[in-house]
Amino acid sequence: MSKILISGYYGFDNLGDEAVLAGIIKLFKEINSEIDITVLSADPEVTKKRYNVDAAGRTSLLNIISELAEADLFVTGGGSLIQDVTGHLSIFYYLGLIWLAKLQGTKVSFYAQGVGPLNRKINRIITGITLKNIDHIGVRDRGSAELLSRIGLKGKDVKLTADPAFALYNEKDVVKRKLHSRTNVGISVRPWQAGYIEELGAGMSKFAQKYSCDFKIYPFHRGVDERPSKKLKTILDRTTGSDVIIEELAEDPLQAVKQLKDNDLFLGVRLHSLIFALLNQIPFLAVSYDPKIDGLVSEIEFLNTLDIGSLHRDDIYAELEYLLENRYDFRKRLKNICLAKKAEVCSFAESALKEARL
């Protein structure tokens, strides 16, 4: 039986990363249900139970070497693993796993990752050297592909694909929206620089003063997003007459996707909150704190992005009004985008298995 070992930021209660993992497992199992999958996780028992796969601790070197020795394919990704913004050490962990796999003769798939930013020169050099020597490379946006080309992979076969979470799209699960008196607006925020939550709240309050709407705030990273979510709720409670709810999302990504289905519009800071909105064909406004947000939205010509560092309440209001006025047309167009993205991730999964002859 063929064996695949998957590594990423798994087991940390970050729903976006869990959606990536759920998508990868779903894709591989649909292609070959007999494949044996093991995941390196911060919480192996939870990962085993949630995805019905084997799991091993991500920090035990002996366990990792043992798992790699038995694996036919090592999958690193997806997500944004190769970057030096959130920390300087994690990049060496993920690149080090690739070298361990290569030393054992295990084929490696750099799986649908977003690469960068890479601000330190040494990180760009090491990343370029490492990725030149692996078997199968795919990135989820053009910006990542361009970065890899600049750091030494020009001419290397780098496949452009989509985030594996798009494998979770199911047209039959999308709720058909009808005209109703109040607009439901979903929101996802995350910790960032001081002041952006206040401006966000002011813009949404201005929107609520003209349009009858209610708000649902969804923390996507448990234990991390609750504080900014509560801060935004306090502002909206004080300045609007709307119902404002913080809704805890299910730990299972498939269930969590469905929790967003009743929203008419969405405003998101976290990447996978925007992808979850897409999976429900909900028009969204993206607030960008990272190039990965711009990479997603740049492919959807009728949706816009606001930069988190220069947010202004009037821009937020205008963008939400634009979405509201065009929401039914946009929902139809988002269906075609989701279908195309799902086809991309299916094709990429097939290419990864084909490269490893599985």
Summary of the structure (lengths in Angstrom):
residues: 358
radius of gyration: 20.4
end to end distance: 9.4
largest distance: 62.6
contacts: 1254
relative contact order: 0.14
helix: 50%
strand: 18%
